[in-house]
Amino acid sequence: MSDSTPESSDDVEVEPVQFNPADLVDMEAEEAVHTLIRQAVDLSASDLFLLTDQRSVCLSVRRLGIVERIAVVPLIQGRHMISFIKANAGMDISEHRRPMDGRWLLELDDQRFDIRVNMIASLFGEDISLRIWDRKAGLMPLEEVGLTNREMSMLKSMLTRPSGLILVTGPTGTGKTTTLYACLQHLQNGDRKINTLEDPVEFSLDGVRQSQVMSKIGLGFSELLRNVLRQAPDIIMVGEIRDEDTADTAIRAANSGHLVLATLHAPYAVGAVQSMLALGSQPHFLSSCLLGIIAQRLVRTLCDKCCVSYDISGSPETFADIQDLLEKDEGKAIYGPTGCDACFQAGYSARTGLFELMTLNGEIRRLIATGGSAHELEEAAEQNGMVTFRRGALLKVAQGITSTEEILRDVPAEYLGLED
């Protein structure tokens, strides 16, 4: 990364998307919705929202984790657009009060999109959320999720184990499912039978047997997991551990010769242990089967066409805490966003993972089995090689991957050691 945009002939000029929100007002519902979806795709947005207000419908996208308003249309037109989406997603267009889910397989401009649609009633009408999956984009390989080389080696070592439990934790929308899918792709070589339990099934994985939770008929994660165990799997992926029954069954499966990968809502790596214990897991069984915990956040990466560097040679202490993690030429500058046509003036062009990867040793297993405190567990995990969010965030700043502003925006201050 450099102070200015490169000017070599090899650079690809990215033209800004030509989109005039005012044009939507003159379009029929079908054309307006297709135009909106094209714009969302051009912006690499993950979600498209149609939000009904008192006199209008607000059209917004979520791009790189940030919600941006792109247009506002009159109330009547917005309602027609919502009805068009519901009809194509197989939803009851006459139902306006009960929440509904639907799926829309759309072919647009020679591209195929798998769109998950949710409707919920709000104060002035219906709000529609569209999660857009580009089937051509495919899945992210393990090497691209944002792990350091050392973390990659640690994770691959865990994945070679024939049995045990690997937990992926973090708040909603931090890329847990992406990490799990990357792990499954790494594991899928035809030698072992892999079954997944998901809600919903996000992507179809070749060679993997995927099952979906169906809460409407009482088929939750716990019951589905008990039945999947009768299918003689070698590897099981559980979309989310939500209750005591699922936690207990996952631990029993991991202790009985299966490799189990699961997500769990916990704020940081050591917190996942506390969450499992809060769900009634027996400390002895948990300590014996747990292989490791991956806690993660997502941070935006700087646009390499317009980011600027700031020399910090006068402040050598800036990255003193991570000198052991830096390569020879890293840590001599920090970088910040500016904005250009290539990144739609955002200053950021993509997102990457920020991780805490906790592996288990004898001392950590002893602490879990005997009810050690979170502080004791974290100290033992750091001594065993875990890089905390604070140090991992500093490393990504020193490497020019992201900015200090982005780290402070996305990672809670208490995990950065900045609380009062």
C-alpha positions in Angstrom: 0.0 0.0 0.0 1.2 3.5 -0.8 0.4 7.1 -0.4 -1.2 7.5 -3.8 -3.0 5.5 -6.4 -0.7 3.6 -8.7 -0.5 4.9 -12.3 1.0 1.9 -14.1 -0.7 0.7 -17.3 -1.5 -2.6 -15.7 -4.0 -1.0 -13.3 -7.6 -1.7 -14.1 -9.8 1.4 -14.1 -13.0 0.8 -12.3 -15.9 2.8 -13.6 -18.4 4.1 -11.0 -21.9 2.5 -11.2 -24.3 4.6 -13.1 -27.4 4.7 -10.9 -29.9 7.5 -10.6 -32.3 6.9 -7.7 -34.8 9.3 -9.1 -35.3 7.0 -12.1 -36.9 4.3 -9.8 -40.0 6.5 -9.4 -40.9 6.1 -13.1 -40.4 2.3 -13.2 -42.8 -0.5 -12.8 -42.4 -2.7 -9.7 -40.5 -5.5 -11.6 -38.0 -3.2 -13.3 -37.5 -1.2 -10.1 -36.7 -4.3 -8.0 -34.3 -5.7 -10.7 -32.6 -2.3 -10.8 -32.2 -2.3 -7.1 -30.8 -5.8 -7.0 -28.3 -4.9 -9.8 -27.2 -1.9 -7.8 -26.8 -4.0 -4.6 -24.7 -6.5 -6.5 -22.5 -3.8 -8.1 -21.9 -2.5 -4.6 -21.0 -6.0 -3.4 -23.8 -5.6 -0.8 -24.8 -8.6 1.3 -28.3 -7.3 2.1 -31.0 -5.2 0.5 -33.7 -3.6 2.7 -37.1 -2.1 1.8 -38.3 -0.3 4.9 -41.8 1.1 5.1 -42.3 4.5 6.7 -45.4 6.6 7.1 -45.3 8.2 3.6 -42.5 6.4 1.7 -40.4 3.3 1.5 -36.7 3.6 2.2 -34.3 1.5 0.1 -31.0 0.6 1.8 -28.2 -1.8 1.4 -25.7 -3.3 3.8 -22.2 -3.0 2.3 -19.1 -4.2 4.1 -21.2 -4.3 7.3 -22.4 -0.7 7.0 -26.1 0.2 6.2 -26.3 2.8 3.4 -29.5 4.5 2.1 -29.6 4.5 -1.7 -33.1 5.7 -2.5 -36.6 6.6 -1.3 -39.7 5.8 -3.3 -43.4 6.8 -2.8 -45.4 4.5 -0.4 -47.7 3.1 -3.1 -44.7 2.1 -5.4 -42.8 0.7 -2.5 -45.8 -1.5 -1.6 -46.0 -2.8 -5.2 -42.3 -3.6 -5.1 -42.7 -5.5 -1.8 -45.6 -7.5 -3.2 -43.5 -8.4 -6.3 -40.7 -9.6 -4.1 -43.1 -11.7 -1.9 -44.7 -13.3 -4.9 -41.4 -14.3 -6.4 -40.1 -15.7 -3.1 -43.2 -17.9 -2.7 -44.7 -15.9 0.1 -48.4 -15.2 0.7 -48.9 -11.7 -0.7 -52.2 -11.4 1.2 -50.5 -11.8 4.6 -49.3 -8.6 6.0 -49.0 -9.2 9.7 -47.2 -12.5 10.4 -43.4 -12.8 9.8 -42.6 -14.9 6.7 -39.5 -16.4 5.1 -39.1 -17.1 1.4 -36.5 -17.9 -1.2 -36.0 -16.5 -4.7 -33.7 -18.0 -7.3 -33.2 -15.1 -9.7 -31.4 -15.1 -13.1 -30.4 -11.5 -14.0 -27.9 -10.4 -16.7 -26.6 -14.0 -17.1 -26.0 -14.2 -13.3 -27.8 -16.5 -10.9 -28.6 -15.3 -7.4 -30.0 -17.2 -4.4 -32.0 -14.6 -2.5 -33.3 -15.3 1.0 -36.3 -13.0 1.8 -37.8 -12.2 5.2 -40.8 -10.0 5.9 -41.9 -8.6 9.2 -44.6 -6.1 10.1 -43.5 -2.8 11.5 -45.3 0.4 12.6 -46.3 1.7 9.2 -46.4 -1.5 7.1 -44.1 -4.3 6.0 -40.3 -4.4 6.1 -38.5 -6.7 3.6 -34.9 -7.9 4.0 -33.2 -9.7 1.1 -29.9 -11.6 1.7 -28.2 -11.9 -1.7 -25.9 -14.8 -2.5 -24.1 -14.8 -5.8 -23.8 -18.4 -6.9 -20.9 -17.6 -9.2 -18.9 -16.1 -6.4 -18.6 -19.5 -4.7 -17.3 -20.2 -1.2 -14.2 -18.7 0.4 -11.2 -21.1 0.8 -9.7 -21.4 4.3 -6.6 -19.5 3.1 -8.7 -16.4 2.5 -10.7 -15.9 5.7 -8.0 -13.7 7.3 -6.0 -16.1 9.5 -2.3 -15.5 10.0 0.0 -18.2 8.8 0.5 -19.3 12.4 -3.2 -19.4 13.1 -3.8 -21.3 9.9 -1.3 -24.0 10.9 -3.0 -24.3 14.3 -6.5 -24.6 12.8 -5.4 -27.2 10.2 -3.8 -29.2 13.0 -7.1 -29.3 14.9 -8.9 -30.3 11.7 -6.7 -33.4 11.3 -7.9 -34.8 14.6 -10.3 -37.8 14.2 -12.6 -36.6 17.0 -13.3 -33.7 19.3 -15.2 -30.4 19.4 -14.2 -27.1 17.6 -16.3 -24.1 18.4 -16.6 -20.9 16.2 -17.9 -18.0 18.2 -18.9 -14.4 17.8 -21.9 -12.1 17.4 -24.3 -12.4 14.5 -22.9 -11.4 11.1 -19.2 -11.9 11.9 -18.6 -14.6 9.4 -18.9 -17.7 11.5 -20.7 -19.7 8.8 -18.1 -18.7 6.2 -15.3 -20.0 8.4 -17.2 -23.3 9.0 -17.8 -23.8 5.3 -14.1 -23.1 4.6 -13.2 -25.7 7.2 -15.6 -28.2 5.6 -14.2 -27.6 2.1 -10.7 -28.3 3.5 -11.9 -31.5 5.1 -13.9 -32.8 2.1 -11.5 -35.2 0.3 -13.9 -38.2 0.0 -12.3 -40.2 2.8 -14.8 -39.2 5.5 -18.6 -38.8 5.6 -19.6 -35.3 6.5 -23.1 -34.3 7.7 -24.3 -30.7 8.5 -27.3 -29.4 10.4 -28.1 -25.8 9.3 -30.8 -23.1 9.7 -31.0 -22.5 6.8 -28.7 -24.3 4.4 -26.7 -21.4 3.0 -24.7 -23.1 0.2 -24.7 -26.5 -1.4 -21.4 -28.3 -0.7 -20.4 -31.1 -3.1 -20.0 -34.4 -1.2 -21.5 -33.1 2.0 -24.8 -34.3 3.3 -26.7 -31.2 4.4 -29.9 -31.2 6.5 -32.0 -28.2 7.4 -33.7 -27.4 10.8 -37.5 -27.2 10.4 -38.9 -25.5 13.5 -42.4 -25.4 12.1 -42.6 -29.2 12.5 -40.7 -29.3 15.7 -37.4 -30.4 14.1 -34.7 -28.4 16.0 -31.0 -28.8 16.1 -31.0 -31.2 19.1 -33.5 -33.7 17.5 -31.8 -33.5 14.1 -28.4 -34.1 15.7 -29.6 -37.2 17.5 -30.9 -38.6 14.2 -27.8 -37.6 12.2 -25.7 -39.6 14.6 -27.5 -42.7 13.3 -26.2 -41.9 9.8 -22.7 -42.9 10.8 -21.0 -39.6 10.1 -17.3 -39.0 10.7 -17.6 -35.2 10.8 -20.7 -33.2 11.9 -21.2 -29.5 11.5 -23.9 -28.0 13.8 -25.1 -24.6 12.6 -25.6 -23.3 16.1 -25.6 -24.6 19.7 -28.7 -22.8 21.2 -29.8 -24.9 24.1 -28.8 -27.5 26.7 -29.9 -30.5 24.7 -27.9 -29.5 21.6 -24.8 -28.7 23.7 -25.0 -32.0 25.6 -25.5 -34.1 22.4 -22.6 -32.3 20.6 -20.3 -33.0 23.5 -21.3 -36.7 23.6 -20.8 -37.0 19.8 -17.3 -35.4 20.1 -16.5 -37.8 23.0 -17.7 -40.8 21.1 -15.4 -40.6 18.0 -16.9 -37.8 15.9 -15.2 -34.5 14.8 -17.9 -31.9 15.6 -17.7 -28.2 14.4 -20.3 -25.8 15.7 -21.1 -22.1 16.2 -22.0 -20.5 19.5 -22.8 -17.0 20.5 -20.0 -15.8 22.8 -18.1 -12.5 22.6 -14.5 -13.9 22.8 -12.7 -17.2 22.8 -12.6 -17.9 26.6 -16.3 -16.7 26.8 -17.3 -19.8 24.7 -16.2 -22.0 27.6 -18.4 -20.0 30.0 -21.3 -20.2 27.5 -21.1 -24.0 27.2 -21.0 -24.3 31.0 -24.0 -22.0 31.3 -25.8 -24.4 29.0 -25.3 -27.1 31.5 -22.3 -28.9 29.9 -20.4 -31.1 32.3 -17.0 -29.5 32.9 -15.2 -32.9 32.8 -16.7 -34.0 29.5 -16.2 -30.5 27.9 -12.6 -30.4 28.9 -11.9 -33.8 27.5 -13.4 -33.3 24.1 -12.7 -29.6 23.3 -10.0 -29.2 20.7 -10.1 -25.4 20.2 -12.2 -22.2 19.9 -12.2 -19.7 17.1 -13.6 -16.3 18.1 -14.0 -13.8 15.3 -15.0 -10.3 14.2 -15.1 -8.8 10.7 -13.2 -5.6 9.8 -13.1 -3.7 6.6 -9.9 -3.8 4.6 -8.5 -0.6 3.1 -8.8 0.1 -0.6 -5.3 -0.4 -2.0 -6.0 2.1 -4.8 -6.5 5.1 -2.5 -5.3 4.4 1.0 -2.6 6.7 2.4 0.3 6.0 4.7 1.5 7.9 7.7 5.1 7.6 8.8 5.4 6.6 12.5 9.2 6.4 12.7 9.0 9.0 15.4 6.8 6.8 17.6 8.6 3.4 17.7 6.5 2.3 20.7 3.3 2.2 18.6 3.6 -1.5 17.8 6.0 -2.5 20.6 3.5 -5.0 22.0 3.5 -7.0 18.8 7.1 -6.9 17.7 7.3 -10.7 18.0 4.5 -11.0 15.4 5.8 -8.5 12.8 7.8 -9.3 9.7 10.9 -7.2 8.9 9.2 -4.4 6.9 6.0 -4.2 8.9 5.1 -1.7 11.6 6.8 1.4 10.1 3.6 3.2 9.1 -0.1 3.2 9.7 -2.6 3.6 6.9 -5.9 5.4 6.5 -8.8 5.6 4.1 -9.5 8.4 1.6 -12.0 7.2 -1.0 -12.1 6.7 -4.8 -14.4 5.4 -7.6 -13.0 1.9 -7.1 -14.3 1.7 -3.6 -17.4 4.0 -4.1 -15.7 6.7 -2.0 -15.8 4.5 1.1 -12.0 4.0 1.5 -12.6 0.3 2.1 -12.9 -2.5 -0.5 -13.6 -5.7 1.3 -13.7 -7.4 4.7 -11.5 -9.8 6.5 -11.6 -11.8 9.7 -10.0 -10.8 13.0 -9.5 -13.9 15.2 -8.7 -15.2 18.6 -7.7 -18.9 18.2 -7.5 -20.8 21.5 -6.1 -24.3 21.5 -6.1 -26.7 24.5 -3.3 -28.1 26.5 -3.2 -29.9 29.9 -3.4 -26.8 32.0 -6.4 -25.3 30.1 -8.2 -28.7 30.3 -7.5 -28.7 34.1 -8.9 -25.2 34.5 -12.1 -26.1 32.6 -12.6 -29.3 34.5 -12.1 -27.6 37.9 -14.1 -24.4 37.2 -11.2 -22.0 36.6 -12.1 -18.3 36.2 -12.3 -16.6 32.8 -9.2 -14.6 33.7 -7.2 -17.7 34.5 -8.3 -19.3 31.3 -7.3 -16.3 29.2 -3.9 -16.2 30.8 -3.3 -19.9 30.2 -4.6 -19.5 26.6 -2.1 -16.6 25.9 0.7 -18.6 27.4 -0.3 -21.4 25.0 0.0 -19.1 22.0 -3.4 -17.4 21.6 -3.2 -14.0 20.1 -5.9 -11.8 21.7 -8.2 -9.5 19.7 -6.1 -6.5 20.9 -2.9 -7.9 19.6 -4.5 -9.3 16.4 -6.1 -5.9 15.7 -2.7 -4.1 16.1 -1.1 -6.6 13.8 -3.7 -5.9 11.0 -3.1 -2.2 11.4 0.7 -2.6 11.3 0.4 -4.7 8.1 -1.7 -2.0 6.4 -4.7 -4.3 6.1 -7.1 -2.0 8.0 -7.1 1.3 9.9 -7.2 2.2 13.5 -10.6 3.9 13.0 -12.0 0.7 11.7 -10.7 -1.4 14.5 -12.2 1.0 17.1 -15.5 1.0 15.2 -15.9 -2.7 15.0 -14.2 -4.3 18.1 -15.6 -3.4 21.6 -13.2 -1.3 23.6 -13.0 -3.9 26.5 -11.4 -6.4 24.1 -8.9 -3.8 23.0 -7.8 -3.0 26.6 -9.2 0.6 26.2 -11.9 0.5 28.9 -11.7 3.0 31.8 
